[in-house]
Amino acid sequence: MPKPPEAPVSELPPRAGRALSYVGSLTPHLFVPSRERPVRAKARQLAADTQVMPHSHPWAQVAISTTGVIRLTVDRGTYIVPPSRALWIPPGVEHAVTMVESADLRTLYFHQPRGRCGPGALGGATDRAEQAAWRQCRVLEVSDLLRALVREMPTAPDDGRPLTPAELLRERHLSALIRDELARANAVKLGVDLPRDKRLRHLCEAVLADPTRHETLAAWARDTGASPRTVARLFRQELGSTFTQWRQQVVLAKAVSLAASRRPMGQIAAELGYSPSAFSAMVRRALGQPPGRFLGQQRTPA
């Protein structure tokens, strides 16, 4: 078994009483995207509490779990990705992927021409702001069409049977539709920023593991040995937010993870320490949309 990583991007705490098992990134050199094959796909079944160890690629990547919830961690943040969402990872970003639940993990690799970034990088011109947005990790809504397209993509490695000309042509058609669907997808703020300060990082990881364990910053601060005033100052300095604002993002991410298990809204609210009405009000205030839409339990209006 590979040695657990020691870098800052290492795993966040698994569920209570569970240890992580570690696997490699599954021969990415056998799925290199190119101008001729601009989107390559891999499929992998992974058990809960498995982590794909930290790695990076010179190409862009999209992680989609068709079943199960996954969590992706980078140096300064973590993202919860249920089946109703996908995560865009720009080229060169080191990341670790943890299975919150047993997952059918689909990975898409995207060819990115020099100086360009995004699913539409092979197409026409895009403005500077749009390019900048795709140079960051982004959680995206997944349409039924996108999910179906991903399932249809060939997943054979380069050391297997070569695709026939007809199969290659079909892959190119699927790739074009996938890139178009991703470019149209709405971004959803499901990321949780993480600090560099070791004391604050320890506190943040404890909140991520169990966000309802304490109700006040003072109670959380006691676990770190730092004063509440020091912790509050570190949140402002390192994360540009208050503890309450940051913890709200953790609660929203946890809600998405619970919703993926098809739990009713009232149960999700209760597990997160809210009444149903208070939870609905919090989601609307934070995101400007009803909980059902945010949690993927109701369709986006056409």
C-alpha positions as CSV (number, residue, x, y, z in Angstrom):
1,M,0.0,0.0,0.0
2,P,1.4,3.4,-0.8
3,K,2.5,5.6,2.0
4,P,-0.1,8.2,3.0
5,P,0.9,11.7,1.7
6,E,2.4,14.2,4.0
7,A,1.9,17.3,1.8
8,P,-0.6,20.1,2.8
9,V,-3.0,18.7,0.1
10,S,-3.3,15.5,2.2
11,E,-6.7,14.0,3.0
12,L,-9.3,15.7,5.2
13,P,-10.5,13.5,8.1
14,P,-12.6,10.5,6.9
15,R,-15.8,9.6,8.6
16,A,-15.5,8.9,12.3
17,G,-13.8,5.6,13.0
18,R,-12.9,5.0,9.4
19,A,-9.4,4.9,7.9
20,L,-8.5,5.9,4.4
21,S,-7.0,3.5,1.9
22,Y,-4.8,4.9,-0.8
23,V,-4.5,4.2,-4.6
24,G,-2.6,5.7,-7.4
25,S,-4.0,7.8,-10.3
26,L,-4.4,4.8,-12.7
27,T,-1.9,5.2,-15.5
28,P,-2.8,8.7,-16.8
29,H,-0.1,8.4,-19.5
30,L,-2.4,5.9,-21.3
31,F,-5.2,8.5,-21.6
32,V,-3.3,11.6,-22.8
33,P,-5.7,14.0,-24.7
34,S,-4.5,15.5,-28.0
35,R,-5.8,17.7,-30.8
36,E,-6.9,14.6,-32.6
37,R,-8.6,13.2,-29.5
38,P,-9.3,16.3,-27.4
39,V,-11.3,14.5,-24.7
40,R,-10.3,11.2,-23.1
41,A,-12.3,9.3,-20.5
42,K,-11.5,6.9,-17.7
43,A,-13.9,4.9,-15.6
44,R,-13.1,3.5,-12.1
45,Q,-15.1,1.9,-9.3
46,L,-13.8,2.9,-5.9
47,A,-15.0,2.0,-2.4
48,A,-15.9,4.6,0.3
49,D,-12.9,6.0,2.2
50,T,-10.5,5.4,-0.7
51,Q,-8.3,8.3,-1.7
52,V,-6.6,8.8,-5.1
53,M,-3.2,10.2,-3.9
54,P,-2.2,13.8,-4.7
55,H,-1.1,14.2,-8.3
56,S,-1.4,16.7,-11.2
57,H,-1.6,16.7,-15.0
58,P,-0.4,19.0,-17.8
59,W,-4.0,18.9,-19.2
60,A,-7.3,19.9,-17.7
61,Q,-9.6,17.4,-16.0
62,V,-13.2,17.0,-15.1
63,A,-14.2,14.6,-12.3
64,I,-17.8,13.2,-12.3
65,S,-19.2,10.6,-10.0
66,T,-22.2,9.0,-11.7
67,T,-23.0,7.3,-8.3
68,G,-21.7,8.3,-4.9
69,V,-20.2,11.5,-3.5
70,I,-16.5,12.4,-3.9
71,R,-14.4,15.1,-2.3
72,L,-11.5,16.8,-4.1
73,T,-8.8,18.6,-2.1
74,V,-6.2,21.1,-3.5
75,D,-3.7,23.1,-1.5
76,R,-6.0,25.9,-0.5
77,G,-9.5,24.4,-0.7
78,T,-11.7,21.4,-0.8
79,Y,-14.8,20.6,-3.0
80,I,-17.7,18.3,-2.4
81,V,-18.9,16.7,-5.7
82,P,-22.2,14.7,-5.7
83,P,-23.6,13.0,-8.9
84,S,-25.5,16.2,-9.8
85,R,-22.2,18.2,-10.1
86,A,-18.9,17.9,-11.8
87,L,-15.5,19.5,-10.9
88,W,-13.3,21.3,-13.4
89,I,-9.6,21.1,-12.5
90,P,-7.2,23.3,-14.5
91,P,-3.9,22.0,-15.9
92,G,-1.1,21.7,-13.3
93,V,-3.2,21.8,-10.2
94,E,-2.2,19.1,-7.6
95,H,-5.3,17.4,-6.2
96,A,-6.4,14.4,-4.2
97,V,-9.7,12.7,-4.7
98,T,-11.5,11.0,-1.7
99,M,-14.5,8.8,-2.0
100,V,-17.0,9.9,0.6
101,E,-19.2,7.1,-0.6
102,S,-18.5,4.2,-2.9
103,A,-18.4,5.8,-6.3
104,D,-18.4,5.2,-10.0
105,L,-15.7,7.8,-10.8
106,R,-15.6,9.1,-14.4
107,T,-12.5,11.2,-15.3
108,L,-12.3,13.3,-18.4
109,Y,-9.0,14.7,-19.6
110,F,-9.1,17.8,-21.9
111,H,-6.5,18.9,-24.4
112,Q,-5.7,22.6,-23.8
113,P,-3.9,24.5,-26.6
114,R,-1.0,26.7,-25.3
115,G,-2.2,29.8,-23.6
116,R,-5.9,28.8,-23.5
117,C,-8.0,27.2,-20.8
118,G,-11.5,25.9,-20.7
119,P,-13.8,23.3,-22.3
120,G,-14.2,25.6,-25.3
121,A,-10.4,26.2,-25.7
122,L,-10.4,24.5,-29.1
123,G,-13.1,26.7,-30.5
124,G,-13.5,30.4,-31.1
125,A,-12.1,33.3,-29.1
126,T,-13.1,33.8,-25.5
127,D,-12.6,36.9,-23.5
128,R,-9.9,37.4,-20.8
129,A,-12.4,37.1,-17.9
130,E,-13.8,33.8,-19.2
131,Q,-10.3,32.4,-19.6
132,A,-9.5,33.5,-16.0
133,A,-12.6,31.7,-14.6
134,W,-11.5,28.4,-16.2
135,R,-8.0,28.7,-14.7
136,Q,-9.6,28.0,-11.3
137,C,-11.3,24.9,-10.0
138,R,-15.0,25.1,-10.6
139,V,-18.0,23.0,-9.5
140,L,-20.5,22.8,-12.3
141,E,-24.1,21.6,-12.6
142,V,-24.4,18.4,-14.6
143,S,-27.3,18.1,-17.1
144,D,-28.9,14.8,-17.9
145,L,-27.4,15.1,-21.4
146,L,-23.9,15.6,-20.0
147,R,-24.2,12.6,-17.8
148,A,-25.4,10.5,-20.7
149,L,-22.6,11.7,-22.9
150,V,-19.9,10.9,-20.3
151,R,-21.3,7.3,-19.9
152,E,-21.0,6.8,-23.7
153,M,-17.4,8.0,-24.0
154,P,-14.8,5.2,-24.8
155,T,-12.6,4.4,-21.8
156,A,-10.1,2.0,-23.3
157,P,-6.4,2.9,-22.6
158,D,-3.8,3.5,-25.3
159,D,-2.2,0.1,-24.7
160,G,-5.5,-1.7,-25.5
161,R,-7.3,-2.4,-28.8
162,P,-7.1,0.7,-31.1
163,L,-10.4,2.3,-31.9
164,T,-11.8,1.9,-35.4
165,P,-12.2,4.9,-37.6
166,A,-16.0,4.8,-36.9
167,E,-15.3,4.7,-33.1
168,L,-12.9,7.6,-33.3
169,L,-15.4,9.6,-35.2
170,R,-18.1,8.9,-32.7
171,E,-15.7,9.9,-29.9
172,R,-15.1,13.2,-31.6
173,H,-18.8,13.9,-31.8
174,L,-19.3,13.0,-28.2
175,S,-16.3,15.1,-27.2
176,A,-17.7,18.2,-29.0
177,L,-21.1,17.8,-27.2
178,I,-19.4,17.3,-23.8
179,R,-17.3,20.5,-24.3
180,D,-20.4,22.5,-25.3
181,E,-22.4,21.2,-22.3
182,L,-19.6,22.0,-19.9
183,A,-19.2,25.5,-21.4
184,R,-22.9,26.1,-20.8
185,A,-23.1,24.6,-17.3
186,N,-23.8,26.9,-14.3
187,A,-21.0,27.2,-11.8
188,V,-22.0,26.4,-8.2
189,K,-20.1,27.6,-5.1
190,L,-19.4,24.3,-3.3
191,G,-15.8,25.0,-2.6
192,V,-14.5,25.5,1.0
193,D,-11.2,27.5,1.3
194,L,-8.5,26.1,3.4
195,P,-5.7,28.1,5.2
196,R,-1.9,27.6,5.4
197,D,-1.6,28.3,9.1
198,K,-1.3,24.9,10.9
199,R,-3.4,25.8,13.9
200,L,-6.2,27.1,11.7
201,R,-5.9,24.2,9.3
202,H,-6.4,21.8,12.2
203,L,-9.5,23.6,13.3
204,C,-10.9,23.8,9.7
205,E,-10.3,20.1,9.1
206,A,-12.1,19.3,12.4
207,V,-15.1,21.4,11.3
208,L,-15.2,19.7,7.9
209,A,-15.2,16.3,9.6
210,D,-18.1,17.2,12.0
211,P,-19.5,20.7,11.5
212,T,-22.1,20.4,14.2
213,R,-19.8,19.2,17.0
214,H,-19.6,22.8,18.5
215,E,-21.9,25.8,18.1
216,T,-19.5,28.6,18.9
217,L,-16.1,29.8,17.7
218,A,-14.9,29.8,21.3
219,A,-15.7,26.1,21.6
220,W,-13.8,25.3,18.4
221,A,-10.9,27.4,19.4
222,R,-10.4,25.5,22.7
223,D,-9.5,22.4,20.6
224,T,-6.6,24.3,19.0
225,G,-5.2,25.9,22.1
226,A,-5.6,29.4,20.6
227,S,-7.8,32.1,21.8
228,P,-11.1,32.9,20.0
229,R,-9.7,36.4,19.2
230,T,-6.6,34.8,17.6
231,V,-8.7,32.3,15.6
232,A,-11.0,35.1,14.4
233,R,-8.0,37.2,13.3
234,L,-6.5,34.2,11.4
235,F,-9.8,33.6,9.5
236,R,-9.8,37.2,8.4
237,Q,-6.1,37.2,7.4
238,E,-5.9,33.8,5.7
239,L,-9.4,33.3,4.3
240,G,-10.8,36.8,4.1
241,S,-14.0,35.8,5.9
242,T,-15.5,35.4,9.4
243,F,-15.7,31.9,11.0
244,T,-19.5,32.0,10.6
245,Q,-19.3,32.7,6.9
246,W,-16.7,30.0,6.4
247,R,-18.6,27.4,8.4
248,Q,-21.8,28.2,6.4
249,Q,-19.9,27.0,3.3
250,V,-19.0,23.8,5.1
251,V,-22.7,23.3,6.0
252,L,-23.8,23.8,2.4
253,A,-21.2,21.3,1.2
254,K,-22.3,18.8,3.9
255,A,-25.9,19.3,2.8
256,V,-25.1,18.3,-0.8
257,S,-23.3,15.2,0.5
258,L,-26.4,14.2,2.5
259,A,-28.8,15.0,-0.3
260,A,-26.9,12.6,-2.6
261,S,-28.1,9.8,-0.3
262,R,-31.7,10.9,-1.2
263,R,-32.4,12.0,2.4
264,P,-35.5,14.2,2.8
265,M,-35.0,17.9,3.3
266,G,-36.2,17.9,6.9
267,Q,-33.7,15.2,7.8
268,I,-30.9,17.1,6.1
269,A,-31.8,20.3,8.0
270,A,-32.0,18.4,11.3
271,E,-28.6,16.7,10.9
272,L,-27.0,20.1,10.3
273,G,-28.6,21.7,13.3
274,Y,-31.4,23.7,11.6
275,S,-35.2,23.6,11.5
276,P,-36.5,23.1,7.9
277,S,-37.5,26.8,7.7
278,A,-34.2,28.1,9.0
279,F,-32.3,25.9,6.7
280,S,-34.3,27.0,3.7
281,A,-33.8,30.7,4.7
282,M,-30.0,30.2,5.1
283,V,-29.7,28.6,1.6
284,R,-31.8,31.3,-0.1
285,R,-29.8,34.0,1.7
286,A,-26.5,32.5,0.8
287,L,-27.2,31.4,-2.8
288,G,-30.3,33.1,-4.0
289,Q,-32.1,29.9,-4.8
290,P,-34.3,27.3,-3.0
291,P,-32.7,24.3,-1.3
292,G,-34.3,21.9,-3.7
293,R,-32.6,23.5,-6.7
294,F,-29.2,23.8,-4.9
295,L,-29.3,20.2,-3.7
296,G,-30.2,18.9,-7.1
297,Q,-33.6,17.7,-5.9
298,Q,-35.5,19.8,-8.4
299,R,-34.8,20.7,-12.0
300,T,-33.4,24.0,-13.2
301,P,-36.1,25.9,-15.2
302,A,-35.5,25.9,-18.9
